Amino acid sequence: MTEYTTVSIPKELADRVEETIEGTSFTSTSDLVRFLLRSIVIQRQRSGELTEAEFEEITDQLRALGYLE
């Protein structure tokens, strides 16, 4: 059985994420966060480490989604 943990984000950000995922295949904020984190981990495992460009690309994507300011 998979164990879970909780990640806290500001309510304002959660609201923005909910708006962002409307009309997508993501059914919740948790779905999106799992997808993003899984993508980052898989990318890192494939390359052994993130390049500066990859890190910047991920940062830009997270910023666009409202996770970073």
C-alpha positions as CSV (number, residue, x, y, z in Angstrom):
1,M,0.0,0.0,0.0
2,T,1.3,3.5,-0.9
3,E,1.9,5.9,1.9
4,Y,1.2,9.6,1.5
5,T,2.4,12.8,3.0
6,T,0.9,16.3,3.0
7,V,2.4,19.3,1.2
8,S,1.1,22.7,2.2
9,I,0.7,25.5,-0.2
10,P,-1.0,28.9,0.3
11,K,-4.8,29.0,-0.3
12,E,-4.3,31.7,-3.0
13,L,-2.0,29.4,-4.9
14,A,-4.3,26.4,-4.5
15,D,-7.1,28.5,-6.0
16,R,-4.9,29.6,-8.9
17,V,-3.9,25.9,-9.5
18,E,-7.6,24.9,-9.5
19,E,-8.3,27.5,-12.2
20,T,-5.2,26.4,-14.2
21,I,-6.3,22.7,-14.3
22,E,-9.9,23.4,-15.3
23,G,-10.4,21.7,-18.7
24,T,-7.4,19.5,-18.3
25,S,-7.0,15.9,-17.5
26,F,-5.8,16.8,-13.9
27,T,-8.7,16.3,-11.5
28,S,-7.0,18.0,-8.5
29,T,-4.1,20.0,-7.3
30,S,-2.6,16.8,-5.9
31,D,-2.7,15.2,-9.4
32,L,-0.8,18.2,-10.9
33,V,1.8,18.3,-8.1
34,R,2.4,14.5,-8.4
35,F,2.8,14.9,-12.2
36,L,5.2,17.8,-11.9
37,L,7.3,16.2,-9.2
38,R,7.4,12.8,-10.9
39,S,8.5,14.5,-14.2
40,I,11.3,16.3,-12.4
41,V,12.5,13.1,-10.7
42,I,12.3,11.0,-13.9
43,Q,14.2,13.7,-15.8
44,R,16.9,13.8,-13.1
45,Q,17.2,10.1,-13.0
46,R,17.7,9.9,-16.7
47,S,20.5,12.4,-16.9
48,G,22.1,11.8,-13.5
49,E,21.6,15.4,-12.6
50,L,19.8,18.5,-13.9
51,T,21.7,20.9,-16.1
52,E,21.3,24.6,-15.4
53,A,19.1,24.9,-18.5
54,E,16.8,22.1,-17.4
55,F,16.6,23.6,-13.9
56,E,15.7,27.0,-15.4
57,E,13.1,25.4,-17.7
58,I,11.4,23.6,-14.7
59,T,11.6,26.8,-12.6
60,D,9.9,28.7,-15.5
61,Q,7.2,26.1,-15.7
62,L,6.5,26.2,-12.0
63,R,6.5,30.0,-12.0
64,A,4.0,30.0,-14.9
65,L,1.8,27.7,-12.9
66,G,2.0,30.0,-9.8
67,Y,4.1,27.7,-7.6
68,L,7.0,30.2,-7.6
69,E,7.0,34.0,-7.6
